[in-house]
Amino acid sequence: MKFLFDLFPVILFFVTYKVAKLNPDSAQALSQQYLGALISGGTIDAKQAPIILATAIAIVATVLQIVYLLARRRKVDGMLWLSLGIISVMGGLTIYFHDPDFIKWKPTLLYWAFALALLVGQLGFKTNLIRKVMEQQIKLPEPVWSRVGYAWALFFVLQGALNVLMAFVVFKNNEDAWVNFKLFGATGLFFAFIVIQTMMISKYIQEPEDA
């Protein structure tokens, strides 16, 4: 359930974009009505409407995630605040300049921010953030935890670079294909990485000590 909760803005972005692509006139009318005042020049054409509308919905969805957690008096993870900051800035720029390039940078900036946080924590503060998240579920020797932390940092660096490649090279002129990759490709790679890493560390997992 937590994974679906974390993916909530991405899923809404994808669904909104696809529905808007099928109904460009309605998407244009909605974007013009609710976002026209926020856009440079004040005019949105039908081609721009799907990505602009999807971006706005993703920002709102991220805000709702935080509101939900606060309303239930639950801790808001620092990465969720970071995600809100990045999507608000890059999404806001996409809406204002009606330019999808800004929102295309959002996943990369988020992945690289995750990688930087992991590396700074592990190298600068001797704190393994991956261990803090996972050690309630599994027990590993200290050297293995260190390798796991660096592996996640490397994964996020590569995932960010891959998004740049897909958004601005492979799918440079195919916005629809990039949207598909954003949900299915990136999520698939995330799952694949988890499976591969789980297989690699399984032999090091320690059984809990008897009380």
C-alpha positions in Angstrom: 0.0 0.0 0.0 2.8 2.4 0.8 4.3 1.9 -2.7 0.9 2.8 -4.3 0.7 5.8 -1.9 4.2 7.0 -3.0 3.2 6.5 -6.7 0.0 8.4 -6.3 1.1 11.6 -8.0 2.9 9.7 -10.8 -0.2 7.6 -11.5 -2.5 10.7 -11.5 -0.1 12.4 -13.8 -0.2 9.5 -16.2 -4.0 9.1 -16.1 -4.6 12.8 -16.5 -2.2 13.1 -19.4 -3.7 10.1 -21.3 -7.3 11.2 -20.7 -6.4 14.8 -21.8 -4.7 13.4 -25.0 -8.0 11.7 -25.9 -10.0 14.8 -25.2 -7.8 17.7 -26.2 -10.5 20.3 -26.6 -11.9 19.6 -23.1 -8.3 19.6 -21.7 -7.6 22.9 -23.3 -10.8 24.4 -21.9 -10.1 23.2 -18.4 -6.5 24.3 -18.5 -7.5 27.7 -19.9 -10.2 28.1 -17.2 -8.2 27.1 -14.2 -4.6 27.8 -15.2 -4.8 30.6 -17.8 -4.0 33.2 -15.2 -0.8 31.4 -14.2 0.6 31.1 -17.7 2.8 33.5 -19.6 0.7 35.0 -22.3 -2.4 33.6 -20.8 -3.2 31.2 -23.7 -2.9 27.4 -23.8 -3.2 25.6 -27.1 -4.7 22.1 -27.4 -1.3 20.5 -27.9 0.2 21.9 -24.7 -2.9 21.3 -22.6 -2.4 17.6 -21.6 1.1 18.0 -20.1 0.1 21.2 -18.4 -3.0 19.8 -16.9 -1.2 16.6 -15.8 1.5 18.6 -14.2 -1.0 20.7 -12.2 -2.7 17.5 -11.0 0.6 16.0 -10.0 1.4 19.1 -7.8 -2.0 18.9 -6.2 -1.7 15.2 -5.6 1.7 15.7 -3.8 0.1 18.4 -1.6 -2.8 16.0 -0.8 -0.3 13.3 0.2 1.2 15.6 2.8 -2.1 16.9 4.0 -3.3 13.4 4.5 -0.3 12.4 6.5 -0.5 15.6 8.7 -4.2 15.1 9.2 -3.5 11.5 10.5 -0.7 12.9 12.7 1.8 10.8 10.9 5.4 11.7 10.1 6.0 13.3 6.7 9.2 11.8 5.2 11.8 14.3 4.3 11.9 12.9 0.8 8.2 13.7 0.4 8.9 17.3 1.3 11.7 17.4 -1.2 9.5 15.9 -3.8 6.9 18.6 -3.2 9.6 21.3 -3.5 11.0 20.0 -6.8 7.6 19.3 -8.4 6.3 22.7 -7.3 9.2 24.5 -8.8 9.7 22.5 -12.0 6.0 22.0 -12.5 5.3 25.6 -11.9 7.9 26.5 -14.5 6.3 24.1 -17.0 2.9 25.7 -16.4 4.1 29.3 -16.5 6.2 28.9 -19.6 4.0 26.1 -21.1 7.2 24.2 -21.7 7.3 20.4 -20.8 11.1 20.4 -20.6 10.9 21.6 -17.0 8.7 18.8 -15.7 10.8 16.3 -17.7 13.8 17.3 -15.4 11.8 16.7 -12.3 12.4 12.9 -12.0 16.1 13.4 -12.6 16.5 16.1 -10.0 14.6 14.0 -7.5 16.7 10.9 -8.2 19.9 12.8 -7.9 18.7 14.5 -4.7 18.1 11.1 -3.2 21.6 9.9 -4.3 23.2 13.0 -2.8 21.3 12.6 0.5 22.5 8.9 0.7 26.1 9.8 -0.1 26.2 12.8 2.3 24.6 10.8 5.0 27.0 7.8 4.6 30.2 9.7 3.9 29.7 12.9 5.8 27.6 11.9 8.8 28.4 8.1 9.0 24.6 7.5 8.8 23.3 4.9 6.4 19.8 6.1 5.5 18.9 2.9 3.7 19.8 0.9 6.8 17.6 3.2 8.9 14.7 2.4 6.6 15.3 -1.3 6.2 16.8 -2.6 9.4 13.5 -3.2 11.0 12.8 -5.8 8.4 16.2 -7.4 7.8 19.5 -7.8 9.7 22.8 -7.5 7.8 26.5 -7.2 8.7 27.8 -3.7 8.8 30.0 -4.0 5.6 26.9 -5.3 3.7 24.8 -2.4 4.8 27.5 -0.1 3.5 27.5 -1.7 0.1 23.7 -1.6 0.0 23.8 2.1 0.7 26.2 2.8 -2.1 24.3 0.6 -4.4 21.1 2.6 -3.9 23.0 5.9 -4.4 24.5 4.5 -7.7 21.1 3.3 -8.8 19.5 6.8 -8.3 22.4 8.4 -10.2 21.9 6.1 -13.1 18.1 6.4 -13.0 18.4 10.1 -13.2 20.8 10.0 -16.1 18.5 7.5 -17.9 15.6 9.9 -17.5 17.6 12.6 -19.2 18.5 10.3 -22.0 14.9 9.2 -22.5 13.4 12.6 -22.2 15.8 14.7 -24.3 17.4 12.2 -26.7 15.5 8.9 -27.3 12.0 10.5 -26.9 12.9 14.1 -27.6 10.0 14.5 -30.0 7.7 12.0 -28.5 6.2 13.3 -25.3 3.7 10.5 -25.0 6.4 7.9 -25.0 8.3 9.7 -22.3 5.1 9.7 -20.1 4.8 6.0 -20.6 8.5 5.5 -19.6 8.0 7.7 -16.6 5.4 5.3 -15.1 6.2 1.9 -16.6 9.9 2.0 -17.5 11.2 3.8 -14.4 8.9 1.8 -12.0 9.9 -1.5 -13.7 13.6 -0.7 -13.3 13.0 0.1 -9.6 11.3 -3.3 -9.1 14.1 -5.1 -11.0 16.8 -3.4 -8.9 15.0 -4.5 -5.7 14.7 -8.1 -6.9 18.4 -8.2 -8.0 19.6 -6.6 -4.8 17.5 -8.9 -2.6 19.0 -11.9 -4.4 22.5 -10.6 -3.8 22.1 -9.9 -0.1 20.0 -12.9 0.8 23.0 -15.0 1.8 24.0 -12.3 4.3 20.7 -11.9 6.0 21.1 -12.7 9.7 18.4 -14.5 11.7 17.1 -12.5 14.7 18.7 -13.6 18.0 16.5 -15.5 20.4 15.3 -13.5 23.4 
